[in-house]
Every structure is written in structure tokens, then in C-alpha cells.
Amino acid sequence: MTATDVSPTVTGIRPGAIFLVVLAVVAAAAAGYGWFGESRDYANYVGVYDALMPHDTFANYRFERGYIYLSWFCKFYLGMDFAQYYMFLAGTSLLLKFRLLWKRTSAPVIAAVVYLMILFPLHEYTQIRTAVALAFAFTAMDVYLDGKRFTALLLLLVGVLFHVTALVLAAAALFVLFVAKRSPVLVAALFSAAAFVGFLLISKFMNVIEGANPLVAKYVDQAFLNEPPNVLSGQNILLFALMVSSAIFLRPWHRRKDGFFYYLSFWTLITYVALLKIPVFAHRISEAFLFPCLLFAFRFDDLHQSRVPAVILVVTGGWMIYEATIQGLLFVAIR
């Protein structure tokens, strides 16, 4: 079976779809009920949820309005306690992402397991607003590539209402649409230039942002991960190997949609370099672009070599789990 043959309606793989739904529900329950312990953000979310009042004005909450309004609705109209609400959000995020893996990959179940290894502890388990925002943003991109622009805009708007990171993804996607038809060498050069310019100008940009919102400076100073990012870390070396091997064995730019997600994943390393001076942003923005790696690395054809990028991504997931475990950062203490 070739990558272009992959479809949710292909006979014989519906049990895989059922498995993905069950996997999403179980993982969502683990996040909502804290089966692996509480993340560093959990108490903040509980505090905001508990503080909501039936006739609240929502004026004193720092979270985005979309998240706050939905919290209020689920608390007072649906009667959800916080664990149920968190599970609902985590489940929504995972189901949207698993739907994309089902639609666009040749091995969606394996890709979903790798997602849980790489991003579940960072997003659904810890940064739930970001998780939901990214799920809607990536779904919006997929819908846009299918030619449904208005629906894509609405989905992106929902994402932005949960976290501003969705806007960052949208800006990155526009850049990718601009360069997507160019040769891979030229695209790599343009991305490298973007990283270099970003590294030179980020300090001035942050001065402007901090002037407009002093809380940004406080957040950067107090963020948990303040050590300088390591460009030559095992994770980044593996991600670079993933992109090179994909260029050799998959040539994803030959297919418009695969090429889009391939080039979008470049931002994982580009933002890491551009934001070296601001560690917390370097980590968080870079992590936001990891999901597209799954969408092209698990698109196989009939050649065995086409599995190489997927294998590298599996190893990357194992490496990240190992690193987080020995540092005591798995599921807890994550930004």
C-alpha cells in the first residue's frame, strides 16, 4: 500500500480507529485525574476553575477568554468538576490530533503511540490550553489544504481563543505556503536566514513586547527552564537526522500536503536557534512544531527505506522519555 492509498475508509483498518479513540480516552483520563502525578501547571488550572463564580465578570483571570468561557460553561451548566473538565479538554485535543494521524499517515496507531511518548507529557498532561490551541491550529491547516478556507479560519480562531501559540503557528504556516513551491535547497537557505535574523533581532523584539506587557518579562525570568537551550542535544541531532533522512527517502515536497508539513517541521529547529537568548520560549515554541514531524515521517511507500524517518522518530521519542526520566521531568516539573 502506498502513502496515497491511506484512507480512514480502507477496509480492514477500522479496528485501528477504535483503538485510537480508546487510547485518546485513556490518556485523557490519565491527564484529567493525574494518574502520573500533578504537573506544575495543574494547581494553577484548579485554582482558576475553583475561583469561577456563577455571575463572574471574567476580568481578573490571566487565561485566554476562550478557555475561561468554556470553563465557566462546563462548571455551571454541565456540572463538571475540574478533573472531568481537564479530561474533556485533553480528550478533545488528542482526538483531533489522532484524527490527523489516521487521515495522513500509513501507520496511525504507531504514530499515536510516538505522539504520547514525545508530546503528551508536555501538552495534554501539562499545558492544556496550548494542547487544545495546537490541535485546532493543525486541524485548521489540514482543512485549508483541503480547500476549505473559511472553515480553516474558524478553526484557527478557536485555537487562538485558547492560546496565542496558534497565531505563531499560523504565521509559520503562511511562510511555508510562500516557500513550498521552491526547491528544498532554497527553502533550507530561507529558513536558515530566518533563524539568523531572528537570533539577531529577538532581543529588540522582546523589549517591545515587555514594554507593552510587563508580565512577559516576569514570566521569562521565573520560567522553570532557564538554562540555555542546547542546539546539539541528542533530541535536536535526531530531529535533524529525521529531516535529512526524509529528504533522501521520502522526498515529501513531491506531494503538496506532505511537503507542507515537512517544511512546517523545519520551524522546530529554526525557532530553537532564533530564540536561544530566551530559553523558555525556545523550548515551548520549538515543541509546538514537533507534531507535523509525525504527519510526514509515517507516510510510507512500498520501499523499505521509506520507514527510516519513522524509525528515527521512534528513537527520538525514546530518547526524550529517557532524558525526561533521568532529569525527573516526565509528567511533572515541565514548564
C-alpha positions in Angstrom: 0.0 0.0 0.0 1.4 3.4 -0.9 1.1 6.6 1.2 -1.5 8.0 -1.2 -3.7 5.0 -0.6 -4.1 5.7 3.1 -7.7 6.5 4.0 -10.0 6.2 7.0 -12.3 4.1 4.9 -9.8 1.5 3.8 -11.2 -2.0 4.6 -9.6 -3.8 7.5 -8.2 -0.9 9.5 -11.3 0.3 11.3 -10.2 -1.6 14.5 -7.2 0.8 14.4 -9.6 3.8 14.6 -11.4 2.2 17.6 -8.0 1.7 19.3 -7.1 5.3 18.7 -10.3 6.5 20.3 -9.8 4.3 23.3 -6.2 5.4 23.5 -7.2 9.0 23.5 -9.9 8.5 26.2 -7.5 6.6 28.5 -4.7 9.2 28.0 -7.2 12.0 28.6 -8.3 10.3 31.9 -4.7 10.0 32.9 -4.2 13.7 32.4 -7.5 14.8 34.0 -7.2 12.6 37.1 -3.4 12.9 37.4 -2.6 9.2 37.2 1.1 10.1 36.9 1.2 12.8 39.5 0.4 16.5 39.2 2.1 18.7 36.6 3.5 22.1 37.7 0.6 23.8 35.9 -2.2 21.7 37.5 -2.6 23.7 40.7 -2.9 27.0 38.6 -5.7 25.5 36.5 -7.5 24.1 39.5 -7.3 27.5 41.2 -8.8 29.3 38.3 -11.5 26.8 37.9 -12.4 26.8 41.6 -12.4 30.7 41.6 -15.1 31.0 38.9 -18.4 32.3 40.1 -21.9 31.9 38.6 -22.1 35.6 37.8 -18.4 36.2 37.1 -17.2 39.2 35.1 -14.0 37.3 34.0 -12.0 40.5 34.5 -9.4 39.1 36.9 -8.2 36.0 35.0 -5.0 35.8 33.0 -6.0 32.9 30.9 -7.4 33.4 27.4 -11.1 34.2 27.1 -12.0 31.0 25.1 -10.6 28.8 27.9 -12.3 30.9 30.7 -15.7 31.0 29.0 -15.7 27.2 28.3 -14.5 26.6 31.9 -17.5 28.6 33.2 -19.9 26.8 30.9 -18.7 23.4 31.8 -18.7 24.2 35.6 -22.1 25.8 35.9 -24.1 24.4 33.0 -22.7 20.9 32.7 -21.8 20.5 36.4 -18.3 19.1 35.6 -15.7 19.0 38.4 -12.2 20.1 37.4 -10.9 16.5 36.7 -13.8 15.9 34.3 -13.2 19.2 32.6 -9.5 18.6 32.2 -10.2 15.2 30.8 -12.7 16.7 28.3 -10.1 19.2 27.0 -7.3 16.6 26.8 -9.6 14.1 25.1 -10.7 16.8 22.5 -7.1 17.7 21.8 -6.0 14.1 21.4 -8.9 13.1 19.2 -8.3 16.0 16.9 -4.6 15.1 16.6 -5.2 11.3 16.3 -7.7 12.1 13.5 -5.0 13.8 11.5 -2.7 10.8 12.1 -5.4 8.5 10.9 -6.0 10.6 7.8 -2.5 11.4 6.8 -0.2 8.6 7.9 0.4 5.0 6.9 0.8 3.7 10.5 -1.5 5.9 12.6 -1.5 3.7 15.7 2.3 3.6 15.9 2.4 7.4 15.2 -0.1 8.0 18.0 2.0 6.0 20.5 5.0 8.0 19.4 3.0 11.2 20.0 2.2 10.1 23.5 5.9 9.5 24.1 7.0 12.9 22.7 4.3 15.4 23.3 1.6 14.1 25.6 3.6 14.9 28.8 4.4 18.4 27.5 1.0 19.3 26.2 -2.1 17.4 27.3 -0.7 16.5 30.7 0.7 19.9 31.5 0.0 22.8 29.1 -3.7 22.0 28.3 -4.5 25.4 26.8 -1.6 25.1 24.4 -2.6 21.5 23.6 -6.1 22.5 22.6 -4.9 25.5 20.7 -2.4 23.5 18.7 -5.0 20.8 18.0 -7.3 23.3 16.4 -4.5 25.1 14.6 -3.2 21.9 12.9 -6.7 20.9 12.1 -7.2 24.3 10.5 -4.1 23.8 8.4 -5.3 20.4 7.2 -8.7 21.8 6.3 -7.1 24.7 4.5 -5.0 22.2 2.4 -8.3 20.5 1.5 -9.5 23.8 0.1 -12.0 24.8 2.9 -10.6 28.2 3.8 -13.5 29.6 5.7 -13.7 26.5 7.9 -10.0 26.7 8.4 -10.3 30.3 9.6 -13.0 29.4 12.1 -10.9 26.6 13.5 -7.8 28.8 13.8 -9.9 31.4 15.7 -11.0 28.7 18.2 -7.3 27.8 18.7 -6.3 31.5 19.2 -9.1 31.8 21.9 -7.3 29.1 23.8 -3.7 30.2 23.4 -1.8 32.7 21.4 0.6 30.0 20.2 -2.0 29.2 17.5 -1.2 32.6 15.9 2.5 31.7 15.9 1.7 28.5 14.0 -0.5 30.4 11.6 2.4 32.9 10.8 4.8 30.0 10.3 2.3 28.3 8.0 2.0 31.4 5.8 5.8 31.4 5.4 5.7 27.7 4.4 3.0 28.4 1.8 5.2 31.1 0.4 8.3 28.9 0.1 6.6 25.5 -0.5 7.0 25.5 -4.3 10.6 26.3 -4.3 13.5 23.8 -4.3 14.4 22.1 -1.0 17.9 23.8 -1.1 16.4 27.2 -1.5 13.8 26.5 1.3 16.6 25.4 3.6 18.5 28.6 2.9 15.5 30.8 3.5 14.8 29.0 6.8 18.4 29.4 7.9 18.2 33.1 7.1 15.1 33.3 9.2 16.9 31.7 12.1 19.9 34.0 11.8 17.7 37.2 11.6 15.6 36.0 14.5 18.6 35.4 16.6 19.9 38.9 15.9 16.6 40.7 16.4 14.9 38.8 19.2 16.3 41.0 22.0 14.9 44.1 20.4 11.6 42.4 19.8 11.3 41.2 23.4 12.0 44.8 24.6 8.9 45.9 22.6 6.8 43.1 23.9 7.9 43.6 27.5 7.2 47.3 27.2 3.6 46.5 26.1 3.1 43.8 28.7 5.5 43.8 31.8 4.1 40.4 32.8 6.1 38.9 29.9 9.4 39.8 31.5 8.3 38.3 34.8 7.2 35.1 33.1 10.6 34.8 31.3 12.5 35.4 34.5 10.5 33.0 36.6 10.1 30.2 34.0 11.2 26.8 35.1 13.6 26.1 32.3 16.0 29.0 32.2 19.1 27.1 31.2 20.4 28.0 27.7 19.0 25.6 25.0 21.5 23.0 23.7 21.4 23.1 19.9 23.5 19.9 19.8 21.3 18.0 22.2 20.5 14.4 21.4 16.9 15.3 20.6 17.9 18.0 18.1 20.5 15.8 16.4 17.9 13.1 16.0 15.4 15.7 14.6 18.0 16.9 12.1 18.6 13.3 11.1 14.9 12.9 10.7 14.6 15.8 8.3 17.7 14.7 6.3 16.5 11.1 6.0 13.1 12.3 5.0 14.6 14.3 2.2 16.6 11.3 1.0 14.0 8.5 1.3 10.6 10.3 1.3 11.0 13.5 -0.8 7.8 14.8 0.8 7.8 18.0 -1.3 6.7 15.9 -4.3 3.3 15.8 -2.6 1.7 19.2 -1.8 0.3 18.3 1.6 3.2 16.2 2.8 5.6 18.9 1.7 3.7 21.5 3.7 4.0 19.6 6.9 7.6 18.7 6.1 8.6 22.3 5.7 6.5 23.3 8.7 8.5 21.0 10.9 11.7 23.0 10.0 10.5 25.6 12.5 11.2 23.1 15.3 15.0 23.7 14.8 14.8 27.2 13.4 12.9 28.7 16.4 15.2 26.8 18.7 18.2 28.7 17.2 16.4 32.0 16.8 15.2 32.0 20.4 18.4 30.8 22.1 18.5 34.0 24.2 15.1 33.3 25.7 15.2 29.7 26.8 11.6 29.2 27.9 10.3 30.5 24.5 12.9 28.5 22.6 11.7 25.3 24.2 7.9 26.0 24.1 7.8 27.3 20.5 10.1 24.6 19.2 7.9 21.9 20.8 4.8 23.3 19.1 6.2 22.3 15.7 7.0 18.7 16.6 3.6 17.3 15.7 4.0 17.8 11.9 7.0 15.5 12.0 4.6 12.7 12.6 2.5 13.6 9.6 5.2 13.1 7.1 7.6 10.7 8.8 4.9 8.0 8.9 3.9 8.3 5.3 5.4 5.2 3.8 5.6 3.8 0.3 6.5 0.3 -1.0 10.2 0.8 -0.4 11.7 -0.3 3.0 13.8 2.8 3.1 10.7 4.9 3.5 10.5 3.6 7.1 13.8 5.1 8.1 12.3 8.5 9.1 9.7 6.8 11.2 12.3 4.7 13.0 14.3 7.8 13.7 11.2 9.4 15.2 10.5 6.4 17.4 14.1 6.6 18.6 13.6 10.3 19.2 10.6 9.6 21.4 12.5 7.0 23.4 15.4 9.5 23.8 13.0 12.2 25.1 11.4 9.8 27.5 14.8 8.7 28.8 16.1 12.3 29.2 12.9 13.4 31.0 13.0 10.4 33.3 16.6 10.8 34.4 16.1 14.5 35.0 12.8 13.9 36.9 10.8 15.9 34.3 8.5 13.2 33.0 4.9 14.3 33.5 5.8 16.6 36.4 8.0 19.7 36.5 7.5 20.5 32.9 7.4 24.3 32.4 
